[in-house]
Every structure is written in C-alpha cells, then in structure tokens.
Amino acid sequence: MAHNVPVESRVDAQRTVSAELPIDLAGTLAPLRRGGSDPCHTTTRDGAHWHASRMPTGPVTYRLTQAGPRAVAARAWGPGAAEFVERLPHMLCLDEDLSDFTPTHPKIVEAHRRFPGLRMLRTGLIFEALAPAVLEQRVHTVSARASWRRLVWKFGDSAPGPTPKPMRVPPDAHTWRHIPSWEYHRANVDPQRSKTIVLAARMADKLEQAADLDPAAAAERLQLVPGIGVWTAAEIAQRALGDPDALSVGDFHLAAIVGWTLLGRPIDDETMVDYLEPLRPHRYRAVRLLEISGQARKPKFGPRTPLVDITGI
C-alpha cells in the first residue's frame, strides 16, 4: 500500500528554502492543524509536518522539516507539488519585514526574544481556510473539529503520496456547495453555518481573488458573504493571507486571555482593540507570540462555550 512507501520515493517536487532571519516551522504551521486528529495534517516522530492541501493545479501532500535555524526542507507529492514548492517562501512569509514590530509590554518582548522565528502563514488558499473557520463559528472547538473530521473524511479525497497514515485532501468549493443538508446535520453543523459555507462556495472564484488584495480590501471582500463577519474574516486572513494584524475580534475567549495575560484582569473586545492599537499592524503576531510562548492564560472559571449536539433533532 502507498502508506508503506519510503518517504524518499516518488517525490514529485522538493526544495529547501532559507532566510536571513530564523524560521520556527512548528510554531508557524500550528494554525493549519484543526486538532490532533485532523485528517489533513499530522506530525511524525522525526519532527516532520505533513499536510494535504488543494492547490489551483491540483491536490498535494507536502512534508516540511526544519533544516536548520533558518531553513526548511520540503518534499511534495501530487499534481499540485511543483506549484507548492514554488510558492513555499511566499507561504512561510519569508519576505516579512519586522522592522516596525516594536512591542513594549515585557511579556510580548520576552516572547519575541524567545521565538524570533515565528512567521505568519500565507497559503493563498481562501476557501480552504474559510470552510473550517465557518464550522468554528459560535460552537465549542471540540464540536467544530469533530464536524470538520466527519465532512473531510466523507467528502475529501485521498491524499497523494506516501503519507505516514491515511490522510485526506479537503473538499473543493464545488463539493462543499453540493454536500446535502442532511450530511451537514449528521456532522452536527446547524443550518446557519452550512448555509454560509454553501453561499461562500457559490462565490469561491471571487473570494479566492482576495488573496491578491491588501488586508482591508480582502476583509471587505470576504464579508460580502452573508454569515462571514470580522471574526471569520480574521481567521481566514491568519492562515491564507499572512496578515500579522488579523485580530480575531469577537472570539469567545481572546479578549479575556489578552486581558488576564497582559493586564491581570478580564477585558472586553472594545478594550482589547484599544489596548492593542499601538501594536498595529502586528496585533495578531503579538497574540501568536503569547500563545507559543505559553504565557497566554485565563483563569479556569466563568462560562464556557457549550457543547451542542443537533444530530438527534
């Protein structure tokens, strides 16, 4: 079976990229993974990061490894392999300019010192980031990731190449658009979220063009879809557009986490936006630094997002 084929064989494309500044591969790629059982992403004991995706030229499975503090080695399989390795520096934002990132809060300063290789992500794949972001609207992360797994396993395609375990390429927009309503229901996706995905799928070509726009124009384009607001647009921009300022305003936990971490008290969205304003255009970068440094915290009390199961209705 393909899953027993050595990693070195049948490589369709490979490349090693390097940069003047460090590259923290694990921290940079983390937002791509939708939970520990994501059918599109896995890591192996040798430190390799495997991901299945759908490039404009076709499906691809890629394997990325840290090849030194400032280098990443890539191997890719499938029709989209050549395009993927060509775009890899763009995806890892190796062209980023951090000269204007001058945080003053000691915790952010320390996190940046410890993790200078954190990069943003710029996959350029709008709809691939959109579908799971919509699934995560207004529900517990556990529920959203279970919905993602069910739908991708059923409607995605087998990942090309010698994957370390069975993996799936996420469905394309055409497939998402034509998933029957009862399949969304069985996956515990309510009609409002499924309708948003279907509407976005109908506009997929126009939405994909947002990858070529500046951040403000891209957010405006994404929010043309009924059901996509500031939060969802930011979640897409964080993964597809490499936007270091894509702050997830409206997140159930983020304002409280920022407040407790940086101020020692909870705050609301409006206060968070005001407080982080001096960090613009790197507000999301600051949040990611707090996350990967382990400093982001919130006391374990107060209301939690409820686990809701609609499959029995």
Residue pairs with C-beta under 8 A, 6 or more apart in sequence:
2 161
2 162
2 163
3 162
3 163
3 164
3 165
3 166
4 162
5 162
6 162
7 48
7 63
7 75
7 162
9 162
10 77
10 161
10 162
11 75
11 76
11 77
12 76
12 77
12 78
12 81
12 82
12 161
13 74
13 75
13 76
13 81
13 82
13 84
13 85
14 73
14 74
14 75
14 76
14 85
15 73
15 74
15 85
15 88
16 67
16 71
16 72
16 73
16 74
17 71
17 72
17 74
17 88
17 89
17 92
17 94
18 67
18 68
18 70
18 71
18 72
19 70
19 71
19 89
19 92
19 94
20 70
21 70
21 96
21 98
21 116
21 117
22 69
22 70
22 116
22 117
23 66
23 69
23 70
23 71
23 72
23 92
23 94
23 117
23 119
24 115
24 116
24 117
24 118
24 119
24 292
25 49
25 64
25 65
25 66
25 72
25 117
26 43
26 47
26 49
26 66
27 115
27 117
27 118
27 288
27 292
28 92
28 117
28 118
28 119
28 120
28 121
29 49
29 51
29 64
29 121
30 292
31 121
31 238
31 239
31 288
32 41
32 51
32 121
32 123
32 239
33 41
34 40
34 41
34 132
34 144
34 145
34 148
35 141
35 145
35 148
35 149
37 145
37 149
38 145
38 148
38 149
39 52
39 149
39 152
39 153
39 156
39 166
39 167
39 168
40 51
40 52
40 53
40 152
40 156
40 159
40 167
40 168
40 169
40 170
41 49
41 50
41 51
41 52
41 167
42 50
42 163
42 164
42 165
42 167
43 49
43 50
44 50
44 164
46 65
47 65
47 66
48 63
48 64
48 65
48 164
49 63
49 64
49 65
50 61
50 62
50 63
50 163
50 164
50 167
51 61
51 62
51 64
52 59
52 60
52 61
52 159
52 160
52 163
52 167
52 168
52 169
52 170
53 59
53 60
53 61
53 62
53 80
53 84
53 123
53 125
53 128
53 169
53 170
54 60
54 80
54 125
54 128
54 169
54 170
54 172
55 79
55 80
55 83
55 84
55 87
55 125
56 80
56 83
57 79
57 80
57 82
57 83
58 78
58 79
58 80
59 78
59 79
59 80
59 157
59 159
59 160
59 169
60 76
60 77
60 78
60 79
60 80
60 81
60 83
60 84
60 160
60 169
61 76
61 77
61 78
61 159
61 160
61 161
61 163
61 167
61 169
62 74
62 75
62 76
62 77
62 81
62 84
62 85
63 74
63 75
63 76
64 72
64 73
64 74
65 72
65 73
66 72
66 73
67 73
69 117
70 117
72 88
72 92
74 84
74 85
74 88
76 82
76 84
76 85
76 161
77 160
77 161
77 162
78 159
78 160
78 161
79 160
87 124
89 95
90 122
90 124
91 121
91 122
91 123
91 124
92 119
92 121
92 122
93 119
93 120
93 121
93 122
93 242
94 119
96 119
96 120
96 242
96 244
98 282
100 281
100 282
101 112
101 244
101 279
101 282
101 285
103 109
103 112
103 279
103 282
103 286
104 278
105 262
107 261
107 262
107 290
107 293
107 295
108 262
108 279
108 286
108 289
108 290
110 293
110 295
111 289
111 290
111 292
111 293
111 295
112 289
114 293
115 289
115 292
115 293
118 285
118 288
118 289
118 292
120 238
120 242
120 243
120 244
120 284
120 285
121 238
121 239
121 240
121 242
122 240
122 241
122 242
123 129
123 239
123 240
124 211
124 240
124 241
125 208
125 211
125 240
126 204
126 207
126 208
126 210
126 211
126 222
126 236
126 240
127 172
127 173
127 176
127 200
127 201
127 204
127 207
127 208
128 170
128 240
129 235
129 236
129 238
129 239
129 240
130 197
130 200
130 207
130 222
130 228
130 232
130 236
131 170
131 171
131 176
131 197
131 200
132 144
132 148
133 232
133 235
133 236
134 193
134 196
134 197
134 200
134 227
134 228
134 232
135 144
135 147
135 148
135 151
135 189
135 193
135 197
136 144
136 235
137 193
137 196
137 227
137 231
137 232
138 193
138 305
139 305
139 308
140 304
140 305
140 306
140 307
140 308
141 305
142 307
143 188
143 307
143 308
143 309
146 187
146 188
147 187
147 188
147 189
150 186
150 187
150 188
151 171
151 179
151 183
151 184
151 187
151 189
152 168
152 170
152 171
153 168
154 183
155 171
155 175
155 176
155 179
155 183
156 168
156 169
156 170
156 171
157 168
157 169
157 171
158 166
158 167
158 168
158 169
159 166
159 167
159 168
159 169
160 169
171 179
173 200
173 201
173 204
174 201
174 204
176 197
176 198
176 200
176 201
177 198
177 201
177 202
177 204
179 194
179 198
181 191
181 194
184 191
184 193
184 194
184 197
185 194
185 310
185 311
185 313
186 311
187 311
188 308
188 309
188 310
188 311
190 310
192 227
193 227
195 226
195 227
196 225
196 226
196 227
196 228
199 225
199 226
199 227
200 207
200 225
200 227
200 228
203 224
203 225
206 221
206 224
207 221
207 222
207 225
209 221
210 217
210 218
210 221
210 222
210 241
211 218
211 240
211 241
213 221
215 237
215 241
215 243
215 245
215 246
215 281
218 233
218 237
218 241
218 243
219 230
219 233
219 234
219 237
222 228
222 232
222 233
222 236
222 237
223 229
223 230
223 233
229 250
230 249
230 250
231 248
231 249
231 250
231 251
233 246
234 243
234 246
234 247
234 248
234 249
234 284
235 246
235 248
237 243
237 246
238 246
238 248
238 284
243 284
244 281
244 282
244 283
244 284
244 285
245 280
245 281
245 282
245 283
245 284
245 285
246 283
246 284
247 254
247 272
247 273
247 276
247 283
247 284
247 287
248 254
248 284
248 287
249 269
249 272
249 273
250 269
252 305
253 298
254 272
254 287
255 266
255 267
255 268
255 269
255 271
255 272
256 266
256 267
256 298
256 302
257 290
257 296
257 297
257 298
258 267
258 272
258 275
258 276
258 287
258 290
259 265
259 266
259 267
259 271
259 272
260 266
260 297
260 298
260 299
261 290
261 295
261 296
261 297
261 298
262 275
262 290
263 275
266 298
267 275
276 283
276 286
279 285
279 286
287 296
290 296
